[in-house]
Amino acid sequence: MAKKLAYLDCNSGISGDMTLGALIDAGVELTALAEAVDSMGMPGCRLVAEEVRKLGIRATQLTVVCEEEQPARHLSEILKLIDNSRLTSVQKETARRIFTRLGEAEAKVHGVDIEKVHFHEVGAADSIADIVGAAVGWDLLGVDRIVASPVPTGGGTVRISHGLVGVPAPATAELLQGIPLAESEVQSELTTPTGAAILATLVDDFGPLPAMTVDRVAYGAGQRDLPQQANVLRLFVGEAVSEAPSDRVWVLETNLDDLSGEMIAYCTTRLWEAGALDVFTTGIQMKKNRPGVKLSVLCGEAEIDGIEAILFSETTTLGVRRWPVSRHVLQREAHSVETEFGPIEGKVGRLRDGTVRFAPEFESCRKIAAAGDVPLREVYEAARKAFDSRD
């Protein structure tokens, strides 16, 4: 069964109200979000949605209207409001996760314990409504996976309760760690702490628009009018074309033109030992017509620091490039086959149509070939033949 997929095109950044506007535009009922916010016990707060135009693009704009002045709150007070609300258990958990993520960022920025964080902008009623509405809205949209584009933060300065700060605001910058950012010349705050918290908590992957069959395209409008571009968050909703498991890994690479082959080979061995998913070299032409080698490494986020340390210590490079990539991998499992030469280990990969593919492990084949003085090619052929003729 195809998975339901949502893609956030954050060309103009993301905020809480833009997220709610896009969710409503995608079909989530405003009344359902309003009832959820009402149950938070914040008197005089209501949600107003209207259709607007942003540089000719039709979008839904969501505004939180508060008739009474609302106090700034601590995290524990906000979590208590959530626990006492009429949200479902799933919606409560999502709202708690977003607020806790936001609280952790604020605590780190200000150097205090999370329980002592005094929320100002994000503890106000409109931000609470945005986050609670997002938790409810995403639940009602019912998608299995959320993907987002790289995120522009904007530029210039913004005034917060602690004074004038550069964009991105400190909490926003903290929340966006590990998330790919996009360049933008807009001198305005495009991504807010609330929007960054929603991304950091709910998005499964970042990258280009994934392979999908689009059912709906929705637009949530921001409050500002930008002269350079439409200030909207675009939301694609549909079904994933491929059900191959997907994850995000990192590519690290550097160019070398003054290192011997022995040194590169040794470095490659150390990279494998450090947990690299793949290591390979490519012959390239560098400046002054010098032949060189591009050394590329694929690794998980947790291995980045260790991989970079090896590249700097074992090569002559002065810089390492890195960027996140999305990959699809086949479902796979270890498998052993019995051959005339003995058991051979390998892996079975399962394609989307249910067919399977067997790949013998090199080391297992090499050991058998060396022990029996048999050509390696014959061992591989025997392993594949044994798999194809299995019961």
C-alpha positions in Angstrom: 0.0 0.0 0.0 1.4 3.4 -1.0 2.4 5.7 1.8 0.8 9.2 2.1 3.4 11.8 1.8 3.6 15.5 2.5 6.3 17.9 1.1 7.0 21.4 2.5 8.4 23.8 -0.1 10.0 26.4 2.2 11.1 28.8 -0.5 10.0 31.7 1.7 10.8 30.0 5.0 8.3 28.7 7.5 6.4 30.0 10.6 3.6 28.6 12.7 0.9 30.6 11.1 2.1 29.7 7.6 2.0 26.1 8.6 -1.6 26.3 9.8 -2.6 28.2 6.7 -1.1 25.5 4.5 -2.8 22.7 6.5 -6.2 24.5 6.2 -5.6 25.1 2.5 -4.9 21.4 2.2 -8.3 20.5 3.6 -7.9 20.4 7.4 -11.1 21.9 8.9 -10.6 25.3 10.6 -13.2 24.4 13.2 -11.2 21.4 14.3 -8.1 23.5 14.9 -10.2 26.2 16.6 -11.8 23.7 19.0 -8.4 22.4 19.9 -7.1 25.9 20.7 -10.3 26.7 22.7 -9.6 23.7 24.9 -6.3 25.1 25.9 -8.1 27.6 28.3 -6.6 30.8 26.9 -9.6 33.3 27.1 -10.3 35.5 24.2 -8.2 33.7 21.6 -9.6 32.6 18.3 -8.4 31.6 14.8 -9.3 33.6 11.7 -8.6 32.3 8.2 -8.9 34.3 5.0 -7.9 33.9 1.4 -5.2 36.4 0.3 -2.9 37.0 -2.6 0.8 37.1 -2.3 2.4 38.5 -5.5 -0.5 36.9 -7.5 -0.4 33.6 -5.6 -3.7 32.6 -3.8 -3.1 31.4 -0.3 -4.8 30.9 3.1 -3.7 33.2 5.8 -4.2 32.2 9.4 -4.2 34.8 12.2 -4.5 34.2 15.9 -6.6 37.0 17.4 -6.4 37.5 21.2 -8.8 39.9 22.8 -7.1 39.8 26.2 -3.5 40.3 27.1 -1.9 36.9 27.6 1.0 36.3 30.1 4.4 34.8 29.2 4.6 31.3 30.4 7.2 28.7 31.5 7.4 25.4 29.8 5.8 23.5 32.7 2.8 25.8 32.5 2.4 25.3 28.7 2.7 21.5 29.1 0.0 21.6 31.8 -2.3 23.5 29.4 -1.7 20.7 26.9 -2.3 17.9 29.3 -5.6 19.5 30.4 -6.9 20.1 26.9 -9.2 18.0 24.8 -6.5 17.0 22.3 -6.1 13.3 21.6 -3.2 11.5 23.2 -1.3 11.5 19.9 -1.9 15.2 19.4 -0.8 16.0 23.0 2.4 14.0 22.5 3.2 15.9 19.3 2.5 19.3 20.9 4.6 18.3 23.9 7.5 17.2 21.7 7.5 20.5 19.7 7.4 22.7 22.8 10.1 20.6 24.6 12.3 20.9 21.5 11.8 24.6 21.6 12.5 24.8 25.3 15.7 22.9 24.9 16.9 25.4 22.3 15.9 28.4 24.5 17.7 26.8 27.5 20.9 26.3 25.6 20.8 29.8 24.1 20.4 31.4 27.6 22.5 28.9 29.5 19.8 28.0 32.0 17.9 24.8 33.0 14.9 24.0 30.7 12.5 24.3 33.7 13.7 27.9 34.2 13.1 29.0 30.6 10.7 31.9 30.6 9.0 31.8 27.2 8.2 35.2 25.8 7.4 35.3 22.0 7.0 31.5 21.8 5.1 31.4 25.1 2.5 33.9 24.0 -1.0 32.8 23.1 -0.5 33.1 19.3 2.6 30.8 19.4 0.8 28.3 21.6 -2.1 28.3 19.2 0.3 27.8 16.3 2.1 24.8 17.8 -1.1 23.2 19.2 -2.8 23.8 15.8 0.1 22.3 14.0 0.1 19.2 16.2 -3.6 18.7 15.5 -3.5 19.7 11.9 -0.8 17.2 10.9 -2.6 14.5 12.8 -5.8 15.2 10.9 -4.0 15.4 7.6 -2.9 11.8 8.2 0.4 11.6 6.3 2.9 8.8 6.9 6.0 10.9 6.1 6.9 14.5 5.9 9.8 15.8 3.7 10.9 19.4 3.5 13.1 21.5 1.2 16.3 23.2 2.5 15.2 26.2 4.6 16.1 29.9 4.1 16.3 31.9 7.3 16.4 35.4 5.7 18.7 38.1 6.8 18.9 41.5 8.6 17.8 41.9 12.2 14.7 41.1 14.2 13.5 42.5 17.6 12.8 40.0 20.3 12.1 40.3 24.0 15.9 40.4 24.7 16.5 43.2 22.1 17.7 43.4 18.5 19.3 40.3 17.2 20.5 39.0 13.8 18.5 36.7 11.7 18.2 33.8 12.3 17.2 34.5 15.9 19.3 32.6 18.4 16.6 29.9 19.2 15.9 29.5 15.4 19.6 29.0 14.7 19.8 26.4 17.5 16.8 24.5 16.2 18.1 24.4 12.6 21.3 22.6 13.5 21.7 19.6 11.2 19.0 20.9 8.9 20.1 22.0 5.4 19.8 25.8 4.9 19.1 27.6 1.6 20.6 30.9 0.6 18.3 33.9 0.5 18.8 37.6 -0.2 15.6 38.6 1.6 16.5 40.9 4.4 13.7 39.8 6.7 13.0 36.9 9.1 11.7 34.1 7.0 11.9 31.2 9.4 10.7 31.8 13.0 11.5 29.8 16.1 8.0 28.2 16.0 8.5 27.2 12.4 12.0 25.8 13.0 10.6 23.8 16.0 7.9 22.3 13.8 10.5 21.3 11.2 13.0 20.0 13.6 10.4 17.8 15.4 8.1 16.5 12.6 10.1 16.4 9.4 11.5 13.0 8.5 13.9 14.1 5.7 15.1 17.2 3.9 15.9 17.5 0.2 14.2 17.9 -3.2 10.6 17.1 -4.0 10.5 13.2 -3.7 8.9 10.9 -6.2 5.2 11.1 -5.5 1.8 11.3 -7.1 0.4 14.8 -6.0 -3.2 15.0 -5.0 -3.3 18.5 -3.6 -1.1 21.6 -3.6 -1.8 24.0 -0.8 -0.5 27.5 0.2 -0.1 29.1 3.6 0.6 32.8 3.6 2.9 34.7 5.9 2.0 38.0 7.4 4.6 40.0 5.5 4.5 41.1 1.9 7.9 40.6 0.3 8.8 42.5 -2.8 11.2 39.8 -4.1 8.9 36.7 -3.9 5.5 35.4 -2.7 5.6 35.0 1.0 4.0 31.6 1.1 4.7 28.1 2.3 3.7 25.5 -0.3 2.5 22.1 0.7 2.3 19.1 -1.6 0.2 16.1 -0.4 0.0 12.8 -2.3 1.3 9.3 -2.4 4.9 8.1 -2.6 5.8 6.5 -5.9 8.4 4.3 -4.3 8.1 2.5 -1.1 11.8 1.8 -0.9 13.1 2.8 2.6 14.7 6.2 2.6 17.1 7.9 5.0 19.5 10.9 5.1 23.2 10.4 4.9 26.1 12.8 4.3 28.7 13.1 1.5 32.2 14.3 2.5 34.8 14.8 -0.2 38.1 16.5 -0.9 40.5 16.9 -3.8 44.1 15.7 -3.6 47.0 16.3 -6.0 50.0 15.9 -3.7 49.5 12.5 -2.0 50.8 9.1 -2.9 48.6 6.2 -3.7 49.9 4.3 -0.6 48.7 7.2 1.6 45.3 7.4 0.0 44.9 3.6 0.3 45.8 3.8 4.0 43.4 6.7 4.6 40.6 4.7 2.8 41.1 1.8 5.2 40.9 4.0 8.2 37.7 5.6 6.8 36.1 2.2 6.5 37.1 1.3 10.0 35.5 4.6 11.3 32.1 3.5 10.0 31.9 4.9 6.5 29.0 3.6 4.4 31.0 3.9 1.2 34.5 5.2 0.2 35.6 5.8 -3.3 38.1 7.8 -5.4 37.7 9.5 -8.8 40.5 10.6 -11.1 40.2 14.4 -11.7 42.2 17.2 -13.4 43.2 20.0 -11.0 44.8 23.4 -11.5 48.0 23.8 -13.5 47.0 20.5 -15.3 47.9 18.4 -12.4 46.2 15.0 -12.2 44.5 14.5 -8.9 42.1 12.3 -6.9 38.8 13.2 -5.5 38.3 11.2 -2.3 34.5 10.8 -1.5 33.0 9.3 1.7 29.3 8.5 2.5 28.5 8.3 6.2 25.8 8.8 8.8 25.5 12.1 10.7 27.0 10.6 13.8 30.2 9.7 12.0 30.9 13.1 10.4 33.3 14.4 13.0 35.3 11.2 13.1 35.5 11.0 9.3 36.6 14.6 8.9 39.3 14.1 11.6 40.7 11.2 9.5 40.6 13.2 6.3 42.5 16.1 7.9 45.1 13.9 9.7 45.8 11.3 7.0 45.8 13.5 3.9 47.2 16.9 2.9 43.8 18.5 2.4 43.1 22.0 3.7 39.3 21.6 3.4 36.5 19.1 3.3 33.2 19.6 1.5 30.0 18.1 3.0 26.3 18.1 2.3 23.3 15.9 3.2 21.7 13.6 0.6 18.6 11.4 0.6 19.0 7.8 -0.4 16.6 4.9 -1.1 17.8 1.4 0.0 16.3 -2.0 -0.7 15.0 -4.0 2.2 17.8 -6.5 2.8 18.8 -9.3 5.2 21.7 -11.6 5.7 21.4 -15.0 3.9 23.6 -18.1 3.6 23.7 -20.6 0.8 25.1 -24.1 0.7 27.4 -24.8 -2.3 29.8 -27.6 -3.3 32.6 -25.5 -1.7 30.8 -25.0 1.6 28.4 -22.4 3.0 28.7 -18.9 1.5 27.4 -15.7 3.3 25.6 -13.0 1.4 22.7 -10.5 1.5 19.3 -10.7 -0.1 17.7 -7.5 -1.4 13.9 -7.2 -1.9 12.6 -5.1 -4.8 9.3 -3.3 -4.8 7.6 -5.9 -6.9 8.5 -8.6 -4.5 11.4 -10.2 -6.4 14.6 -10.9 -4.6 18.3 -10.4 -5.5 21.2 -12.2 -3.9 24.7 -10.7 -3.5 27.5 -13.0 -2.2 29.8 -11.5 0.3 33.3 -10.9 -1.1 35.2 -12.0 2.1 33.2 -15.2 2.4 33.9 -16.1 -1.3 37.6 -15.0 -1.0 38.3 -17.3 2.0 36.7 -20.3 0.2 38.6 -19.6 -3.0 41.9 -19.2 -1.2 41.4 -22.3 1.0 40.4 -24.6 -1.8 42.6 -23.1 -4.5 39.5 -22.4 -6.6 39.1 -19.4 -8.9 37.1 -16.7 -7.2 34.8 -16.4 -10.2 33.7 -20.0 -9.8 32.9 -19.5 -6.1 30.7 -16.5 -7.0 28.9 -18.5 -9.7 28.3 -21.4 -7.3 26.8 -19.1 -4.7 24.4 -17.5 -7.2 23.4 -20.8 -8.7 22.7 -22.2 -5.2 20.5 -19.2 -4.4 18.6 -19.5 -7.7 17.9 -23.2 -7.2 16.8 -22.9 -3.6 13.5 -24.4 -2.6 
